[in-house]
Amino acid sequence: MIKRLIPLLLLAVACTTTYPYRDSDRLVVEGWIDSGGAPIVMVTSPVAATEQEQFVEDLARNLYYKAYVTVKDETTGEEVSLSARKDARYLPPLIYTTDALEGVAGHTYSLKVMYGNHVAKAVTRIPQPVPLDKVEVSKSVQSDTMYVVTAYFNDPEGYHRFFAMVEGKDSMYFPSLLSGQMASNRAGAVSVMRGWPITNQNWKPLYKLGETVHIKFCAVEKDIWDYWDSFDGLSTISTIGFFPITVNPPTNMNGAYGYWAGYGATYATVTIK
C-alpha cells in the first residue's frame, strides 16, 4: 500500500494487487515553462505500486541526477542546457532548470531529455495569458468554518487550468482538482479548490479563515488540458481501494511518461477574511 502518495507522474495504481508498468525502464518527465518564468523539469523512473508500503523518502533511487536536459525556443532558435538543482519545494526535490531562458507567450518550446540509452522529446506552446476579472471569497453553504474562492474570467474559446498554493502550508503551486473541467471552453465563475499535494492524505477542497491563497491561472494547449483532465479522474479513482488503476494519463512526450507544458500564466492572491 502507498502510505504517503508519491509524485504526480509516479502515481499510477491504486493499492491492491501489484500492477507494474509495462515499460518499467522508461523515463518519467514532468516539465513546464510559464510565460515570464524559467523552465522546470523533473526526471525520474517509474514506480510500480504494490500492496507494500512505499514512502516518499525512499524515492531517491528513482531520481536521475545526471540527465542531459535541453530546452529550445523554436521561435527564436535559442537553445539552452538545464542544470540539476536540489530544491526542497518540489516533489521530487530535484529539478532541472536554468536562469538563461524565460518563457514568452506565443512562443513554441521543444524539450529533449537524455539519460543512458533513453531519449525523450516533446514540444509545447505557451498561449497568451488570460486576465482574471476578479476573485471573490464566500462562506461555504456546507460549513460555517470553511470558505470558497471563486475566480471570474472571460475566454470561451480557450483551455485553462487553475493551480493554488496556500501561503505557509504549500511549498509550490498544486493542481486545483476539476478546475480544468469547469474552466475550459466557457466564461464565467469557477470555484478554485485548494491545490492537492498528493502526499497529503487529509486534503480538504475548501479554505480556512486567515489563509492566504495564491492562484495561478493558466491558459494551456488542448493536449495539456487532456493530461490534467485525466489526472483529475485518476486522482478521484485512486481513493477507492478496490478500484485498481492500470492506465497512465495521456502524454505529449515521445519516449517517456509525463508531460511538457506551456503555461500562459496569470496570478492572483486573496486572503480569507
C-alpha beads as a LAMMPS data file, in Angstrom:
LAMMPS data file: protein, C-alpha beads

273 atoms
272 bonds

1 atom types
1 bond types

-500.0 500.0 xlo xhi
-500.0 500.0 ylo yhi
-500.0 500.0 zlo zhi

Masses

1 110.0

Atoms # bond

1 1 1 0.000 0.000 0.000
2 1 1 1.209 3.528 -0.683
3 1 1 1.236 5.090 2.759
4 1 1 2.294 8.525 1.527
5 1 1 1.153 9.062 -2.043
6 1 1 4.054 9.600 -4.414
7 1 1 4.547 12.352 -7.035
8 1 1 2.090 13.290 -9.761
9 1 1 3.726 11.366 -12.554
10 1 1 4.628 8.365 -10.441
11 1 1 1.035 7.824 -9.356
12 1 1 -0.422 5.066 -11.496
13 1 1 -2.004 2.281 -9.498
14 1 1 -4.361 2.009 -6.534
15 1 1 -3.298 -0.034 -3.514
16 1 1 -4.425 -3.508 -4.418
17 1 1 -2.504 -6.229 -6.225
18 1 1 0.727 -5.319 -7.996
19 1 1 0.196 -3.673 -11.392
20 1 1 3.681 -2.786 -12.682
21 1 1 4.307 -0.545 -15.673
22 1 1 4.778 -2.439 -18.910
23 1 1 7.846 -0.341 -19.770
24 1 1 9.479 -0.242 -16.359
25 1 1 12.713 1.264 -17.691
26 1 1 11.006 4.178 -19.431
27 1 1 11.742 7.740 -18.320
28 1 1 9.170 9.785 -16.423
29 1 1 9.306 13.505 -17.229
30 1 1 7.290 16.282 -15.624
31 1 1 8.098 19.707 -17.044
32 1 1 6.642 23.120 -17.709
33 1 1 7.563 26.637 -18.752
34 1 1 5.472 29.644 -17.699
35 1 1 5.163 32.913 -19.548
36 1 1 7.734 35.059 -17.763
37 1 1 9.204 32.047 -15.950
38 1 1 12.100 29.620 -16.234
39 1 1 11.658 26.027 -17.437
40 1 1 11.261 23.426 -14.671
41 1 1 11.832 19.751 -15.469
42 1 1 11.861 16.682 -13.208
43 1 1 13.261 13.368 -14.448
44 1 1 12.630 10.071 -12.661
45 1 1 11.993 6.397 -13.318
46 1 1 8.514 4.833 -12.960
47 1 1 7.412 3.391 -9.629
48 1 1 5.166 0.333 -9.645
49 1 1 2.571 0.486 -6.869
50 1 1 2.216 -2.648 -4.757
51 1 1 0.444 -3.814 -1.621
52 1 1 3.572 -2.998 0.383
53 1 1 4.049 0.404 1.960
54 1 1 6.049 2.876 -0.103
55 1 1 7.440 6.043 1.414
56 1 1 8.279 9.279 -0.342
57 1 1 11.683 9.271 1.384
58 1 1 12.554 6.012 -0.402
59 1 1 12.161 7.513 -3.862
60 1 1 15.744 8.806 -4.070
61 1 1 16.700 5.708 -6.043
62 1 1 14.225 6.762 -8.737
63 1 1 15.797 10.188 -9.313
64 1 1 18.096 10.853 -12.267
65 1 1 20.798 13.279 -11.161
66 1 1 22.848 13.221 -14.364
67 1 1 20.311 13.504 -17.160
68 1 1 21.105 15.778 -20.105
69 1 1 18.190 18.209 -20.491
70 1 1 17.831 20.949 -23.093
71 1 1 15.054 23.393 -23.996
72 1 1 14.920 25.194 -27.344
73 1 1 12.844 28.251 -28.179
74 1 1 11.695 27.217 -31.643
75 1 1 10.534 30.771 -32.338
76 1 1 13.970 32.364 -31.861
77 1 1 16.223 29.313 -32.288
78 1 1 17.836 29.791 -28.861
79 1 1 18.708 26.514 -27.104
80 1 1 19.949 26.155 -23.521
81 1 1 21.041 23.287 -21.277
82 1 1 19.350 22.862 -17.922
83 1 1 21.317 22.047 -14.780
84 1 1 20.230 19.826 -11.887
85 1 1 19.434 21.575 -8.625
86 1 1 18.195 20.237 -5.314
87 1 1 15.065 22.145 -4.338
88 1 1 13.005 21.039 -1.328
89 1 1 9.966 22.971 -2.547
90 1 1 9.338 20.347 -5.220
91 1 1 8.430 16.687 -5.101
92 1 1 10.698 15.031 -6.009
93 1 1 13.221 17.559 -4.587
94 1 1 15.414 17.587 -7.710
95 1 1 14.725 19.855 -10.682
96 1 1 16.450 20.752 -13.914
97 1 1 16.252 24.457 -14.703
98 1 1 18.162 27.499 -15.986
99 1 1 18.294 31.236 -15.467
100 1 1 19.227 31.774 -19.118
101 1 1 15.765 31.265 -20.639
102 1 1 12.409 32.864 -19.890
103 1 1 9.090 31.734 -21.349
104 1 1 7.380 34.098 -23.802
105 1 1 3.681 33.867 -24.632
106 1 1 3.124 32.790 -28.219
107 1 1 6.498 31.020 -28.477
108 1 1 6.958 27.268 -29.010
109 1 1 9.454 25.299 -26.899
110 1 1 10.938 21.863 -27.503
111 1 1 12.295 19.698 -24.701
112 1 1 14.883 16.933 -25.001
113 1 1 15.872 14.634 -22.131
114 1 1 18.655 12.067 -22.465
115 1 1 19.770 9.536 -19.885
116 1 1 21.778 6.459 -20.816
117 1 1 20.073 4.925 -23.806
118 1 1 16.851 6.813 -23.189
119 1 1 15.776 9.824 -25.232
120 1 1 12.541 11.720 -24.575
121 1 1 11.231 14.658 -26.587
122 1 1 8.216 16.946 -26.547
123 1 1 7.015 20.260 -27.960
124 1 1 4.656 22.758 -26.350
125 1 1 3.442 26.298 -26.947
126 1 1 2.736 28.999 -24.371
127 1 1 -0.711 30.505 -25.082
128 1 1 -1.441 34.147 -24.383
129 1 1 -2.339 34.630 -20.690
130 1 1 -5.989 35.340 -19.912
131 1 1 -6.718 38.004 -17.266
132 1 1 -8.855 37.253 -14.231
133 1 1 -11.692 39.751 -13.923
134 1 1 -11.976 39.284 -10.158
135 1 1 -11.562 36.787 -7.312
136 1 1 -14.162 36.518 -4.554
137 1 1 -14.350 34.757 -1.193
138 1 1 -17.613 33.422 0.229
139 1 1 -18.603 31.210 3.146
140 1 1 -19.351 27.611 2.233
141 1 1 -23.001 26.590 2.401
142 1 1 -21.848 23.234 3.782
143 1 1 -19.743 24.541 6.683
144 1 1 -19.647 27.675 8.817
145 1 1 -15.868 27.446 9.155
146 1 1 -14.844 26.805 5.533
147 1 1 -14.670 29.240 2.620
148 1 1 -14.934 29.083 -1.169
149 1 1 -12.695 31.009 -3.570
150 1 1 -14.338 31.886 -6.882
151 1 1 -12.471 33.279 -9.904
152 1 1 -14.087 35.104 -12.825
153 1 1 -12.715 35.363 -16.355
154 1 1 -13.892 35.635 -19.953
155 1 1 -12.354 33.378 -22.606
156 1 1 -14.943 30.955 -24.009
157 1 1 -12.675 29.608 -26.780
158 1 1 -9.584 28.508 -24.856
159 1 1 -8.422 25.783 -22.482
160 1 1 -7.426 26.643 -18.932
161 1 1 -6.179 25.198 -15.667
162 1 1 -6.020 26.533 -12.108
163 1 1 -3.271 25.842 -9.578
164 1 1 -3.332 27.008 -5.958
165 1 1 -0.843 27.476 -3.124
166 1 1 -1.718 28.282 0.500
167 1 1 0.935 30.551 1.991
168 1 1 2.894 28.917 4.807
169 1 1 1.399 25.475 4.117
170 1 1 2.245 24.651 0.497
171 1 1 5.741 24.817 -0.952
172 1 1 4.615 25.195 -4.570
173 1 1 1.520 25.528 -6.741
174 1 1 -0.511 22.320 -6.761
175 1 1 -3.301 21.396 -9.214
176 1 1 -6.775 22.548 -8.261
177 1 1 -8.817 19.403 -8.843
178 1 1 -11.546 19.603 -11.513
179 1 1 -10.721 23.249 -12.265
180 1 1 -9.912 22.384 -15.866
181 1 1 -13.312 20.820 -16.449
182 1 1 -15.016 23.907 -15.073
183 1 1 -12.743 26.467 -16.715
184 1 1 -12.298 25.323 -20.307
185 1 1 -14.404 26.410 -23.230
186 1 1 -16.516 28.679 -21.090
187 1 1 -16.604 32.037 -19.407
188 1 1 -17.885 32.959 -16.007
189 1 1 -17.248 31.781 -12.456
190 1 1 -15.032 28.866 -11.410
191 1 1 -14.557 27.529 -7.871
192 1 1 -10.817 27.240 -7.275
193 1 1 -10.352 24.369 -4.866
194 1 1 -7.292 24.047 -2.660
195 1 1 -4.304 22.667 -4.544
196 1 1 -3.822 18.943 -3.953
197 1 1 -0.335 17.802 -2.924
198 1 1 -0.874 14.080 -3.292
199 1 1 1.249 13.287 -0.227
200 1 1 -1.491 14.920 1.890
201 1 1 -3.922 12.194 2.950
202 1 1 -6.119 14.732 4.795
203 1 1 -6.673 17.067 1.866
204 1 1 -9.793 19.235 2.012
205 1 1 -11.044 21.227 -1.003
206 1 1 -12.021 24.444 0.809
207 1 1 -10.140 27.111 2.746
208 1 1 -9.978 28.259 6.360
209 1 1 -10.274 31.701 7.901
210 1 1 -6.967 33.594 7.839
211 1 1 -5.378 31.610 4.997
212 1 1 -3.723 33.487 2.128
213 1 1 -4.287 31.764 -1.190
214 1 1 -2.078 32.310 -4.226
215 1 1 -3.785 31.417 -7.511
216 1 1 -2.072 30.535 -10.774
217 1 1 -4.471 30.647 -13.722
218 1 1 -3.005 29.061 -16.856
219 1 1 -4.055 29.150 -20.478
220 1 1 -2.965 25.807 -21.959
221 1 1 -3.000 23.861 -25.196
222 1 1 -5.552 21.055 -25.661
223 1 1 -3.051 18.203 -25.074
224 1 1 -2.028 19.645 -21.701
225 1 1 -5.670 20.140 -20.748
226 1 1 -6.250 16.468 -21.622
227 1 1 -3.389 15.397 -19.341
228 1 1 -4.720 17.277 -16.311
229 1 1 -8.294 16.222 -17.038
230 1 1 -7.156 12.586 -16.945
231 1 1 -5.145 13.284 -13.780
232 1 1 -8.323 14.549 -12.108
233 1 1 -10.137 11.350 -12.938
234 1 1 -7.293 9.077 -11.853
235 1 1 -6.859 11.039 -8.631
236 1 1 -10.514 10.543 -7.780
237 1 1 -10.444 6.825 -8.581
238 1 1 -7.204 6.287 -6.636
239 1 1 -9.041 6.979 -3.380
240 1 1 -11.185 3.860 -3.972
241 1 1 -9.136 0.963 -2.628
242 1 1 -10.870 -1.806 -4.579
243 1 1 -10.681 0.003 -7.929
244 1 1 -7.210 -0.571 -9.450
245 1 1 -5.751 1.952 -11.890
246 1 1 -3.985 0.204 -14.748
247 1 1 -3.620 3.108 -17.176
248 1 1 -1.462 6.223 -17.331
249 1 1 -2.589 9.760 -18.207
250 1 1 -2.235 10.773 -21.868
251 1 1 1.131 12.310 -22.700
252 1 1 2.626 14.689 -25.251
253 1 1 6.048 13.153 -24.542
254 1 1 7.745 10.933 -27.110
255 1 1 9.788 8.269 -25.306
256 1 1 8.603 8.953 -21.763
257 1 1 5.622 9.113 -19.485
258 1 1 4.563 12.560 -18.325
259 1 1 4.108 15.958 -19.934
260 1 1 5.863 19.098 -21.140
261 1 1 3.526 22.071 -20.655
262 1 1 3.489 25.672 -21.737
263 1 1 1.505 27.872 -19.362
264 1 1 0.216 31.348 -20.178
265 1 1 0.136 32.286 -16.512
266 1 1 -1.918 34.898 -14.659
267 1 1 -1.578 35.278 -10.883
268 1 1 -3.856 36.463 -8.092
269 1 1 -3.720 36.466 -4.284
270 1 1 -6.601 36.541 -1.833
271 1 1 -6.744 36.322 1.982
272 1 1 -9.704 34.566 3.598
273 1 1 -11.187 37.111 5.983

Bonds

1 1 1 2
2 1 2 3
3 1 3 4
4 1 4 5
5 1 5 6
6 1 6 7
7 1 7 8
8 1 8 9
9 1 9 10
10 1 10 11
11 1 11 12
12 1 12 13
13 1 13 14
14 1 14 15
15 1 15 16
16 1 16 17
17 1 17 18
18 1 18 19
19 1 19 20
20 1 20 21
21 1 21 22
22 1 22 23
23 1 23 24
24 1 24 25
25 1 25 26
26 1 26 27
27 1 27 28
28 1 28 29
29 1 29 30
30 1 30 31
31 1 31 32
32 1 32 33
33 1 33 34
34 1 34 35
35 1 35 36
36 1 36 37
37 1 37 38
38 1 38 39
39 1 39 40
40 1 40 41
41 1 41 42
42 1 42 43
43 1 43 44
44 1 44 45
45 1 45 46
46 1 46 47
47 1 47 48
48 1 48 49
49 1 49 50
50 1 50 51
51 1 51 52
52 1 52 53
53 1 53 54
54 1 54 55
55 1 55 56
56 1 56 57
57 1 57 58
58 1 58 59
59 1 59 60
60 1 60 61
61 1 61 62
62 1 62 63
63 1 63 64
64 1 64 65
65 1 65 66
66 1 66 67
67 1 67 68
68 1 68 69
69 1 69 70
70 1 70 71
71 1 71 72
72 1 72 73
73 1 73 74
74 1 74 75
75 1 75 76
76 1 76 77
77 1 77 78
78 1 78 79
79 1 79 80
80 1 80 81
81 1 81 82
82 1 82 83
83 1 83 84
84 1 84 85
85 1 85 86
86 1 86 87
87 1 87 88
88 1 88 89
89 1 89 90
90 1 90 91
91 1 91 92
92 1 92 93
93 1 93 94
94 1 94 95
95 1 95 96
96 1 96 97
97 1 97 98
98 1 98 99
99 1 99 100
100 1 100 101
101 1 101 102
102 1 102 103
103 1 103 104
104 1 104 105
105 1 105 106
106 1 106 107
107 1 107 108
108 1 108 109
109 1 109 110
110 1 110 111
111 1 111 112
112 1 112 113
113 1 113 114
114 1 114 115
115 1 115 116
116 1 116 117
117 1 117 118
118 1 118 119
119 1 119 120
120 1 120 121
121 1 121 122
122 1 122 123
123 1 123 124
124 1 124 125
125 1 125 126
126 1 126 127
127 1 127 128
128 1 128 129
129 1 129 130
130 1 130 131
131 1 131 132
132 1 132 133
133 1 133 134
134 1 134 135
135 1 135 136
136 1 136 137
137 1 137 138
138 1 138 139
139 1 139 140
140 1 140 141
141 1 141 142
142 1 142 143
143 1 143 144
144 1 144 145
145 1 145 146
146 1 146 147
147 1 147 148
148 1 148 149
149 1 149 150
150 1 150 151
151 1 151 152
152 1 152 153
153 1 153 154
154 1 154 155
155 1 155 156
156 1 156 157
157 1 157 158
158 1 158 159
159 1 159 160
160 1 160 161
161 1 161 162
162 1 162 163
163 1 163 164
164 1 164 165
165 1 165 166
166 1 166 167
167 1 167 168
168 1 168 169
169 1 169 170
170 1 170 171
171 1 171 172
172 1 172 173
173 1 173 174
174 1 174 175
175 1 175 176
176 1 176 177
177 1 177 178
178 1 178 179
179 1 179 180
180 1 180 181
181 1 181 182
182 1 182 183
183 1 183 184
184 1 184 185
185 1 185 186
186 1 186 187
187 1 187 188
188 1 188 189
189 1 189 190
190 1 190 191
191 1 191 192
192 1 192 193
193 1 193 194
194 1 194 195
195 1 195 196
196 1 196 197
197 1 197 198
198 1 198 199
199 1 199 200
200 1 200 201
201 1 201 202
202 1 202 203
203 1 203 204
204 1 204 205
205 1 205 206
206 1 206 207
207 1 207 208
208 1 208 209
209 1 209 210
210 1 210 211
211 1 211 212
212 1 212 213
213 1 213 214
214 1 214 215
215 1 215 216
216 1 216 217
217 1 217 218
218 1 218 219
219 1 219 220
220 1 220 221
221 1 221 222
222 1 222 223
223 1 223 224
224 1 224 225
225 1 225 226
226 1 226 227
227 1 227 228
228 1 228 229
229 1 229 230
230 1 230 231
231 1 231 232
232 1 232 233
233 1 233 234
234 1 234 235
235 1 235 236
236 1 236 237
237 1 237 238
238 1 238 239
239 1 239 240
240 1 240 241
241 1 241 242
242 1 242 243
243 1 243 244
244 1 244 245
245 1 245 246
246 1 246 247
247 1 247 248
248 1 248 249
249 1 249 250
250 1 250 251
251 1 251 252
252 1 252 253
253 1 253 254
254 1 254 255
255 1 255 256
256 1 256 257
257 1 257 258
258 1 258 259
259 1 259 260
260 1 260 261
261 1 261 262
262 1 262 263
263 1 263 264
264 1 264 265
265 1 265 266
266 1 266 267
267 1 267 268
268 1 268 269
269 1 269 270
270 1 270 271
271 1 271 272
272 1 272 273
